[in-house]
Amino acid sequence: MNEHKSVLLEESLHFLDIKPGGRYIDATVGAGGHTTKILEEGGEVLGLDQDPTSLDLAERRLHACPGKYRLVLANFGKLDAVARETSWDQPDGILFDLGFASFQIDNPERGLSFLREGPLDMRLDPDLGVTAADLVNSLPEKELTKLFQEYGQEPRARLVARRIVEERGTKPFTTTTDLADLVKRLTCNVSRIHPATRVFQALRIAVNMELENLEEALPKAFELIKSGGRIVVITFHSGEDRIVKHFFERKEKEGEAKRLTKKPVVPSVEEVKNNPRSRSAKLRVLEKS
Ligand SMILES: C[S@@+](CC[C@H](N)C(=O)[O-])C[C@H]1O[C@@H](n2cnc3c(N)ncnc32)[C@H](O)[C@@H]1O
């Protein structure tokens, strides 16, 4: 399994402006890549993740710094409650490095990858009730079309939805390859990107309620941080980036904050070469007045 390479690591650390003894929240701790750096620079970290596997990996990596961090299994939509319960209010900075980690997509059992045969699941939080297979096998054609258009910008959304509905009538979709093969059959692929990329992205966003969680978390993060504190967000698709951009613009307009990145920071050519997963990353930063 590939080790997860933290995206825009130097850039996010620079903007978090770590102060020795400062308190930070890593809302998406993953395997602890960003958190490790914050600890190395003398900060203390409250780390959240909705996936118990992420927290296990983070714990293994971080235990050399006892007393300097706290890890909690939680959705960042509940950021305010977790911060209160752990007495971690008024942090100096909050980091969101959204989406999924390499060890999650590489594990076929999670059903996130069209390249690996596994159950059509896609839940990052194993306690969530609805899987990708549930959506694919039960949503009406119109709703599937909308989902592929809105969350995946899939140009053949209507066709894919129609064929799914036709095929599931004879046999429900159970594996990642069932779905990836159907999408592949519908396209003459000339692009470098796998034809099922957009359909899989759309389903993952829906299953994990990625946009709803982000909408819920940003105002909470803003309430929590101290004056002069910063929110740093790394997004990986346009739906997420739009939410962050609009929230940051609104806060600046209302005179409550200043955007430190008018245009998003993107990875260098070098980083994209070393880590192709970083190619769609965008980093934005807001400083509370
Ligand atoms: C890109 S990885 C983070 C990698 C980490 N920054 C590093 O450098 O190792 C994203 C992590 O966020 C978690 N995650 C995604 N959405 C979440 C949410 N709504 N609440 C909590 N954790 C979430 C995922 O489970 C995953 O572990």
The ligand as an ORCA input file, in Angstrom:
! r2SCAN-3c Opt
* xyz 0 1
  C      -6.510     13.887      2.659
  S      -6.712     12.943      4.092
  C      -5.795     13.836      5.294
  C      -4.343     13.558      5.245
  C      -3.525     14.239      6.327
  N      -3.615     15.674      6.266
  C      -2.074     13.811      6.197
  O      -1.247     14.634      5.774
  O      -1.761     12.657      6.548
  C      -8.334     13.297      4.558
  C      -8.810     12.623      5.839
  O      -9.975     13.328      6.246
  C     -10.926     12.421      6.725
  N     -12.229     13.064      6.550
  C     -12.853     13.367      5.397
  N     -14.033     13.974      5.646
  C     -14.138     14.064      6.999
  C     -15.142     14.585      7.878
  N     -16.272     15.124      7.422
  N     -14.911     14.523      9.216
  C     -13.766     13.950      9.703
  N     -12.805     13.425      8.914
  C     -12.981     13.486      7.585
  C     -10.710     11.174      5.892
  O     -11.183     10.036      6.586
  C      -9.187     11.170      5.711
  O      -8.558     10.421      6.721
*
